[in-house]
Amino acid sequence: MTKKSTEDHLKELTRFGKLSHYGKVQWPDETCVRRLWLHPSVKHWMMLEGTASERDYYAQVRAFFSAFISGADFDDDDLLKALSGGKDGIWEFRITFQPQARVFGFFLRPGEFVALAHKDRGDLDKSGFGGSIQTVKDRAKLLFPADKPLIDTRANLLQEFYDDI
């Protein structure tokens, strides 16, 4: 019996609603350099609607993620930062416009990020990062029991995504 490929596993997770691929509409001259997968809780959060200012805020969040997949320069702790000194492979996207938020996850392969949790920055000031780190570890283990978060330098993790099939 052969091991299921990462691509097959991702397709299965998507089919069962456990992850969603985030991508923008592609024009002929556009390309996605990286891939982004969203846990349902993260997808729900970033698609919220409400007042005009809330709609503007979440549109900015989606633009932030679109910049990531388009290959924008995220080689900066102000945008993307390794947690726990990088020893466990968990990273945070830093939403620095107001209200500030953090989106936590890991790199499954170079250029491929799996966003598994989010938290308002003010809540993190009160409770710390421990709960969010544990949530990411738990969800990663549940969704990817055969894979570990990729541990590498930010420059290597931010390379262009290439499929393994």
MIGURO-639195 format. One record per atom (N, C-alpha, C, O): residue in one letter; x, y, z. Coordinates in pm, whole numbers, padded with zeros to 5 digits, always signed. Example, Ala and Ser with C-alpha at 12.3 -4.5 7.8 and 13.67 -1.06 7.14 Angstrom:
2
A+01319-00569+00780/A+01230-00450+00780/A+01320-00330+00780/A+01424-00332+00846/S+01285-00225+00708/S+01367-00106+00714/S+01290+00003+00787/S+01341+00114+00804/
// end
This chain:
165
M+00085-00119+00000/M+00000+00000+00000/M+00089+00124+00000/M+00184+00132+00078/T+00060+00220-00087/T+00142+00340-00095/T+00084+00450-00008/T-00036+00455+00019/K+00175+00538+00037/K+00133+00651+00118/K+00057+00751+00029/K+00097+00779-00084/K-00051+00804+00083/K-00129+00903+00010/K-00044+01029-00007/K+00021+01073+00088/S-00044+01088-00125/S+00033+01209-00149/S-00027+01325-00071/S-00144+01324-00033/T+00056+01424-00048/T+00010+01545+00020/T-00104+01610-00058/T-00201+01657+00001/E-00092+01611-00190/E-00198+01671-00273/E-00329+01596-00256/E-00434+01658-00241/D-00324+01464-00257/D-00446+01385-00238/D-00507+01412-00101/D-00629+01421-00087/H-00422+01423-00001/H-00470+01450+00134/H-00537+01588+00141/H-00642+01602+00203/L-00476+01688+00079/L-00535+01822+00077/L-00669+01822+00004/L-00763+01889+00047/K-00678+01749-00105/K-00806+01740-00178/K-00914+01678-00090/K-01029+01721-00090/E-00875+01577-00016/E-00970+01512+00075/E-01015+01608+00186/E-01134+01615+00218/L-00921+01680+00245/L-00956+01777+00350/L-01049+01885+00295/L-01142+01927+00363/T-01023+01928+00173/T-01108+02029+00109/T-01247+01973+00081/T-01347+02040+00108/R-01253+01853+00029/R-01381+01790-00003/R-01470+01778+00122/R-01591+01793+00112/F-01410+01751+00238/F-01486+01735+00361/F-01501+01865+00441/F-01549+01863+00554/G-01458+01979+00382/G-01476+02109+00446/G-01385+02134+00564/G-01415+02219+00648/K-01275+02062+00573/K-01183+02079+00686/K-01076+02183+00657/K-01012+02235+00749/L-01057+02214+00530/L-00968+02321+00484/L-01026+02381+00359/L-01101+02316+00286/S-00991+02506+00333/S-01030+02573+00209/S-00906+02635+00148/S-00820+02690+00218/H-00897+02624+00017/H-00788+02689-00053/H-00825+02836-00070/H-00936+02868-00111/Y-00731+02926-00039/Y-00756+03068-00059/Y-00684+03113-00185/Y-00562+03098-00196/G-00758+03167-00276/G-00699+03218-00399/G-00785+03326-00457/G-00906+03332-00433/K-00722+03411-00531/K-00799+03518-00596/K-00827+03479-00739/K-00768+03384-00791/V-00916+03550-00803/V-00946+03525-00943/V-00818+03554-01022/V-00755+03658-01005/Q-00781+03462-01106/Q-00657+03475-01183/Q-00684+03533-01321/Q-00764+03480-01398/W-00615+03641-01351/W-00616+03698-01485/W-00499+03635-01559/W-00407+03584-01496/P-00500+03638-01691/P-00392+03573-01765/P-00251+03618-01725/P-00157+03539-01734/D-00235+03743-01682/D-00101+03791-01648/D-00071+03779-01497/D+00034+03824-01453/E-00159+03719-01421/E-00136+03701-01278/E-00098+03557-01247/E-00134+03464-01320/T-00028+03542-01141/T+00008+03407-01100/T+00007+03400-00948/T+00032+03499-00880/C-00020+03283-00896/C-00008+03259-00753/C+00128+03196-00732/C+00156+03087-00783/V+00211+03263-00657/V+00345+03216-00629/V+00342+03120-00511/V+00420+03025-00504/R+00249+03145-00418/R+00238+03063-00297/R+00095+03011-00284/R+00003+03057-00353/R+00079+02914-00194/R-00054+02860-00165/R-00088+02888-00019/R-00001+02891+00068/L-00217+02909+00004/L-00267+02935+00138/L-00391+02851+00161/L-00485+02854+00081/W-00391+02776+00270/W-00504+02694+00310/W-00561+02751+00439/W-00485+02794+00526/L-00692+02753+00450/L-00760+02812+00565/L-00843+02709+00640/L-00920+02634+00580/H-00826+02706+00771/H-00915+02629+00858/H-01052+02698+00851/H-01057+02820+00833/P-01162+02626+00866/P-01295+02689+00859/P-01312+02809+00953/P-01380+02905+00917/S-01252+02805+01071/S-01267+02918+01164/S-01198+03043+01110/S-01249+03154+01129/V-01084+03027+01045/V-01013+03142+00988/V-01090+03195+00868/V-01105+03316+00852/K-01138+03105+00784/K-01216+03148+00667/K-01342+03225+00710/K-01373+03330+00655/H-01412+03172+00808/H-01533+03238+00857/H-01499+03378+00909/H-01569+03475+00878/W-01392+03389+00987/W-01351+03517+01044/W-01321+03620+00935/W-01368+03733+00942/M-01243+03579+00835/M-01201+03677+00735/M-01310+03711+00633/M-01294+03804+00554/M-01420+03637+00635/M-01531+03664+00544/M-01647+03734+00613/M-01753+03753+00553/L-01628+03772+00739/L-01736+03838+00813/L-01777+03968+00744/L-01696+04035+00680/E-01901+03998+00759/E-01954+04125+00708/E-02028+04192+00822/E-02065+04128+00920/G-02049+04317+00810/G-02118+04392+00913/G-02129+04536+00868/G-02180+04566+00760/T-02079+04625+00952/T-02082+04767+00918/T-01986+04793+00802/T-01907+04706+00765/A-01993+04911+00747/A-01903+04948+00637/A-01757+04940+00680/A-01673+04894+00603/S-01727+04984+00801/S-01587+04979+00847/S-01542+04834+00868/S-01426+04801+00844/E-01632+04747+00912/E-01597+04604+00927/E-01574+04540+00791/E-01482+04461+00775/R-01656+04574+00694/R-01636+04521+00559/R-01501+04567+00503/R-01430+04490+00439/D-01467+04694+00526/D-01338+04747+00482/D-01223+04673+00549/D-01123+04640+00484/Y-01235+04648+00678/Y-01131+04579+00753/Y-01108+04439+00695/Y-00994+04402+00667/Y-01213+04361+00678/Y-01197+04225+00628/Y-01152+04223+00482/Y-01086+04129+00439/A-01187+04326+00406/A-01134+04337+00270/A-00982+04358+00276/A-00909+04305+00192/Q-00935+04434+00374/Q-00791+04453+00392/Q-00724+04321+00432/Q-00614+04292+00386/V-00788+04243+00518/V-00734+04112+00556/V-00721+04024+00433/V-00618+03960+00413/R-00824+04021+00351/R-00818+03940+00229/R-00710+03991+00132/R-00645+03911+00065/A-00692+04122+00125/A-00586+04179+00041/A-00448+04140+00095/A-00356+04115+00017/F-00435+04135+00226/F-00310+04092+00290/F-00277+03949+00247/F-00163+03921+00209/F-00376+03860+00254/F-00354+03721+00213/F-00331+03709+00062/F-00251+03626+00018/S-00398+03791-00016/S-00375+03791-00161/S-00232+03834-00193/S-00171+03781-00286/A-00180+03929-00116/A-00041+03971-00135/A+00055+03855-00105/A+00155+03837-00174/F+00023+03778-00002/F+00106+03663+00032/F+00110+03563-00084/F+00218+03522-00126/I-00006+03524-00135/I-00008+03422-00240/I+00047+03474-00373/I+00093+03397-00456/S+00043+03605-00391/S+00097+03665-00514/S+00249+03677-00510/S+00311+03711-00611/G+00308+03649-00394/G+00453+03651-00385/G+00512+03778-00329/G+00632+03802-00344/A+00430+03861-00264/A+00482+03984-00204/A+00590+03951-00101/A+00596+03839-00050/D+00673+04047-00073/D+00785+04030+00019/D+00733+04022+00163/D+00695+04123+00222/F+00732+03903+00218/F+00691+03882+00357/F+00811+03848+00444/F+00796+03790+00551/D+00930+03885+00398/D+01053+03854+00471/D+01080+03960+00578/D+01183+04028+00577/D+00984+03972+00670/D+00989+04076+00771/D+00906+04031+00892/D+00793+03986+00875/D+00962+04043+01012/D+00889+04006+01133/D+00761+04088+01152/D+00671+04046+01225/D+00753+04204+01088/D+00631+04285+01101/D+00513+04221+01029/D+00398+04251+01060/L+00539+04132+00934/L+00433+04066+00857/L+00418+03919+00892/L+00306+03868+00903/L+00530+03851+00909/L+00531+03707+00931/L+00642+03675+01030/L+00759+03705+01005/K+00605+03615+01141/K+00704+03593+01247/K+00693+03450+01300/K+00584+03398+01322/A+00810+03388+01319/A+00815+03254+01378/A+00788+03267+01528/A+00841+03356+01594/L+00705+03178+01580/L+00678+03177+01724/L+00771+03078+01792/L+00825+02988+01727/S+00789+03094+01919/S+00874+03005+02000/S+01013+02990+01939/S+01072+02883+01943/G+01064+03099+01885/G+01197+03097+01827/G+01209+03007+01705/G+01321+02975+01665/G+01099+02967+01646/G+01100+02884+01526/G+01119+02736+01552/G+01124+02657+01457/K+01130+02695+01679/K+01161+02554+01709/K+01047+02458+01679/K+01072+02339+01657/D+00922+02506+01677/D+00810+02415+01651/D+00745+02436+01515/D+00647+02369+01482/G+00798+02529+01436/G+00747+02550+01301/G+00617+02627+01293/G+00552+02628+01188/I+00577+02693+01401/I+00453+02770+01400/I+00487+02917+01375/I+00579+02973+01433/W+00409+02976+01286/W+00430+03113+01243/W+00302+03194+01264/W+00193+03139+01274/E+00319+03324+01271/E+00204+03414+01280/E+00210+03518+01170/E+00313+03581+01147/F+00097+03535+01101/F+00078+03650+01015/F+00034+03763+01106/F-00054+03745+01191/R+00094+03877+01090/R+00066+03990+01178/R-00018+04093+01102/R+00033+04167+01018/I-00145+04096+01136/I-00237+04197+01081/I-00216+04321+01167/I-00262+04325+01281/T-00148+04422+01112/T-00108+04536+01195/T-00199+04658+01180/T-00185+04754+01255/F-00291+04654+01083/F-00388+04764+01077/F-00495+04737+01183/F-00503+04626+01236/Q-00576+04836+01213/Q-00669+04827+01326/Q-00801+04762+01287/Q-00851+04792+01178/P-00860+04677+01368/P-00801+04622+01490/P-00697+04515+01456/P-00718+04433+01367/Q-00587+04519+01528/Q-00478+04425+01503/Q-00520+04283+01537/Q-00595+04259+01632/A-00470+04190+01457/A-00501+04048+01478/A-00379+03966+01441/A-00285+04016+01380/R-00383+03841+01478/R-00278+03746+01441/R-00345+03621+01384/R-00448+03576+01435/V-00286+03566+01279/V-00333+03442+01219/V-00217+03344+01231/V-00105+03372+01188/F-00246+03229+01291/F-00142+03132+01324/F-00152+03008+01236/F-00261+02965+01199/G-00037+02951+01204/G-00035+02829+01126/G+00106+02781+01105/G+00197+02813+01182/F+00123+02703+00999/F+00254+02646+00970/F+00271+02627+00821/F+00174+02628+00745/F+00396+02611+00780/F+00427+02581+00640/F+00428+02430+00624/F+00503+02359+00691/L+00343+02383+00535/L+00336+02241+00505/L+00451+02203+00411/L+00515+02099+00428/R+00476+02287+00313/R+00586+02275+00219/R+00632+02417+00187/R+00560+02512+00218/P+00751+02435+00128/P+00792+02571+00092/P+00685+02638+00006/P+00636+02581-00091/G+00650+02760+00044/G+00551+02837-00031/G+00407+02797-00006/G+00318+02843-00077/E+00384+02712+00094/E+00248+02663+00121/E+00219+02674+00271/E+00277+02601+00352/F+00130+02767+00307/F+00098+02794+00447/F-00043+02745+00479/F-00136+02760+00400/V-00056+02687+00598/V-00186+02640+00646/V-00223+02726+00767/V-00160+02715+00872/A-00324+02812+00751/A-00370+02900+00859/A-00475+02827+00942/A-00582+02793+00891/L-00445+02804+01069/L-00531+02720+01152/L-00602+02791+01265/L-00696+02735+01322/A-00562+02913+01300/A-00627+02984+01411/A-00603+03134+01394/A-00513+03176+01322/H-00684+03211+01461/H-00668+03357+01460/H-00705+03410+01598/H-00775+03344+01674/K-00656+03528+01628/K-00686+03588+01758/K-00668+03738+01748/K-00575+03785+01682/D-00755+03812+01812/D-00741+03956+01823/D-00615+03986+01905/D-00591+03921+02006/R-00536+04083+01862/R-00410+04114+01931/R-00434+04156+02075/R-00354+04123+02163/G-00543+04227+02102/G-00575+04268+02239/G-00600+04148+02329/G-00561+04148+02446/D-00666+04045+02275/D-00690+03923+02353/D-00558+03852+02384/D-00543+03792+02490/L-00464+03857+02290/L-00333+03794+02313/L-00257+03867+02423/L-00181+03805+02498/D-00276+03999+02434/D-00213+04074+02542/D-00261+04023+02677/D-00185+04019+02774/K-00388+03985+02682/K-00446+03937+02808/K-00411+03792+02838/K-00374+03759+02951/S-00422+03705+02738/S-00409+03561+02763/S-00276+03501+02719/S-00244+03389+02758/G-00198+03573+02639/G-00073+03520+02588/G-00093+03436+02463/G-00205+03418+02415/F+00017+03384+02412/F+00016+03310+02287/F+00002+03160+02307/F-00023+03088+02210/G+00017+03112+02429/G+00018+02969+02457/G-00104+02895+02405/G-00090+02789+02344/G-00222+02949+02427/G-00345+02884+02382/G-00353+02875+02231/G-00396+02773+02177/S-00311+02980+02162/S-00314+02979+02015/S-00212+02882+01958/S-00239+02812+01860/I-00095+02877+02019/I+00008+02782+01975/I-00043+02639+01992/I-00024+02555+01904/Q-00107+02612+02105/Q-00158+02477+02129/Q-00270+02443+02032/Q-00279+02329+01986/T-00355+02540+02001/T-00463+02517+01903/T-00403+02478+01768/T-00452+02385+01704/V-00300+02548+01725/V-00236+02516+01597/V-00176+02377+01602/V-00192+02298+01509/K-00106+02345+01710/K-00046+02211+01722/K-00153+02102+01717/K-00137+02002+01648/D-00262+02122+01790/D-00370+02023+01794/D-00436+02005+01657/D-00458+01893+01612/R-00467+02117+01592/R-00532+02110+01461/R-00438+02052+01356/R-00482+01975+01271/A-00311+02088+01362/A-00214+02035+01266/A-00202+01883+01281/A-00198+01810+01182/K-00197+01838+01404/K-00185+01693+01429/K-00311+01619+01383/K-00302+01509+01329/L-00427+01680+01404/L-00552+01619+01362/L-00566+01614+01210/L-00604+01512+01154/L-00534+01725+01144/L-00551+01735+00999/L-00436+01670+00920/L-00457+01618+00811/F-00318+01673+00976/F-00199+01622+00907/F-00120+01527+00997/F-00007+01557+01034/P-00179+01413+01032/P-00111+01322+01125/P+00021+01267+01070/P+00109+01229+01148/A+00037+01263+00939/A+00159+01209+00880/A+00262+01317+00847/A+00373+01286+00804/D+00227+01444+00868/D+00316+01554+00832/D+00345+01639+00955/D+00260+01655+01043/K+00464+01693+00960/K+00504+01785+01067/K+00521+01924+01006/K+00551+01936+00887/P+00501+02028+01086/P+00530+02162+01034/P+00674+02170+00983/P+00766+02117+01045/L+00691+02234+00872/L+00822+02250+00811/L+00901+02351+00894/L+00853+02461+00921/I+01021+02314+00932/I+01108+02404+01008/I+01224+02441+00918/I+01303+02355+00877/D+01234+02569+00888/D+01338+02619+00798/D+01347+02769+00815/D+01273+02828+00895/T+01437+02832+00741/T+01448+02977+00745/T+01329+03039+00673/T+01268+02977+00586/R+01297+03159+00709/R+01186+03229+00644/R+01210+03239+00494/R+01117+03218+00416/A+01333+03269+00452/A+01363+03282+00309/A+01333+03151+00235/A+01277+03154+00125/N+01367+03039+00293/N+01338+02910+00227/N+01189+02879+00228/N+01137+02824+00131/L+01120+02913+00335/L+00977+02886+00345/L+00896+02971+00249/L+00789+02930+00203/L+00945+03090+00219/L+00873+03183+00133/L+00903+03164-00015/L+00861+03245-00098/Q+00976+03059-00050/Q+01003+03033-00190/Q+00873+03004-00264/Q+00768+02981-00203/E+00882+03006-00396/E+00766+02974-00479/E+00722+02830-00453/E+00805+02741-00437/F+00591+02810-00449/F+00537+02676-00425/F+00551+02591-00550/F+00521+02635-00661/Y+00597+02468-00531/Y+00598+02368-00637/Y+00530+02244-00584/Y+00563+02196-00476/D+00438+02192-00660/D+00364+02072-00623/D+00457+01952-00617/D+00556+01946-00691/D+00426+01855-00531/D+00512+01737-00515/D+00465+01617-00596/D+00518+01507-00579/I+00367+01636-00683/I+00320+01519-00761/I+00378+01519-00901/I+00348+01429-00980/
// end
